Amino acid sequence: MKVKDKFTNNANSDHSIEWGNSTWNSADISIRNRYDNSATGKFNKSGSSEVPWEDFKLMISQSIERKHFSNKELGDILRNISNIL
């Protein structure tokens, strides 16, 4: 992945989220839930998945439709969205 943007989790410095061009096609956008191995300093490939952006959006919408989010989680998400917009 060619990283274009990165969020580092303040609660866990080994965890970040990355957005960028995918490893399989530089024209495709993907998102990665990245974990670094603090013992070796290397990227933990088995714990860090890269997902196509279109699949990620589908995962979110299907999780909502299939009621995998609690009402509190959905409320928190909506509050975050309204604070950004």
Secondary structure, DSSP 8 states (H G I E B T S, - for coil): -EEEEEEE-TT-TTEEEEEEE-SS-TTSEEEEEEEB-TTT-SB-STT-EEEEHHHHHHHHHHHHHTT-S-HHHHHHHHHHHHHH-
